[in-house]
């Protein structure tokens, strides 16, 4: 049986400062690595105490990578709908290098109406943006130059850097 830590912050400034939350979380992640836990996982959510202390799982996991040596780092999950696939693929490649190939990438569609409203993205585009974004990230990580035309993003001979450490790319998961 494998054990891991799943950070899904459901706190806000009235309960705990961001500094305190991240200090405690990083301390726990370091301890989990020392104790042989299998993974550290965190989500992406925005602008609300429900997950709002985790707007970018990759930033948090980069800090975890710097403090640990063995534990797997899992985005559980990133939201392609609110991220440009070029930027997301580059950040994933960068974290894969920083962590020496310990990242696993979870993706999700997003479901909170306030996030869609505040990002100015129609909720009815959720599935199409998720599918297109995840596919573009996959291609950016697996191919050295990508050309594709989607409904929301177009790539014309775009070089993909940094290249991932894990080949052909880090493992992908889909949240359900």
Buried (B, 14 or more C-beta within 10 A) or exposed (E): EEEBBEBEBEBBEEEBEEEEBBEEBBEBBBEBBEEEBBBBBBBBBBBBBBBBBBBBBBEBBBEBBEBBEEBBBBBBBBBBBBBBBBEBBBBBBBBBBBBEEBBBBBBBBBEBEEBBEEEEBEEEBBEEBBBBBBBBBBBBBBBEEBEBEBEBBEBEEBEBEBBBBBEEBBEBBEBE
